[in-house]
């Protein structure tokens, strides 16, 4: 493992400032999706549903008009994450007891995996490639990141310091990016059969990393951190920009959105969702709440809508418009 340290370039220390733009964020609808903390939200690949995961240990599907769908419950709370498979047919959820469960979209439990001895902080479906069958990648409070086959059996693992909380898989499957609570970003390049991997590690200014998102052109990652900022990095571990994403408290979410042109959405403890250009220019800001933290954000595949959830179980469906040239 190689550990690299980067000083923030002077140009990156200047936070982006607001400027008039035609980008726009508007609330389409709002509903109470949980009586307790919502930890995660994401759109289905077809954009017709959203999936939430709560501190009560319940995942739930919703239509985008707010109609409730199946509940996925039974796993020990809290539930940290819930993700769709790439084809949208299955869901994986993670639990405090170290398990990951897979589900059908109708809410039927398919498999129960014992992934870790400590809490499973994150787990994602890892699609098949020409040299490897489909499986999973998981991370844990014990600091491990593990590649697994379809039966949950480890094929490669690495031990990092502190909780390994966040994971993102590059669309071409050549890179897994993991964040740990000591502020380090781990760039994991698996072999074709996923039985070995090369790891490069970069120290970020964040402390705990709360979210990792790949850019639409697949050449950058955006990180949200507990210092209230979002940083943009190239895939060689070089810092590109730093954004003041939350005026108070943590920055809890960041996601690239395929608006025309593409943009970046950030959320934080200040109750605001903000829209930025991919180079870090603030385009639009919307105050959703003054009484709770925003905890997760996602964009639909077509870039026209976003969904945001809060620590008090509220959900907002937003219309997103990109800035015109």
Order of alpha helices (4+ residues) and beta strands (2+ residues): beta-beta-beta-beta-beta-beta-beta-beta-beta-beta-beta-beta-beta-beta-beta-beta-beta-beta-beta-beta-beta-beta-beta-beta-beta-beta-beta-beta-beta
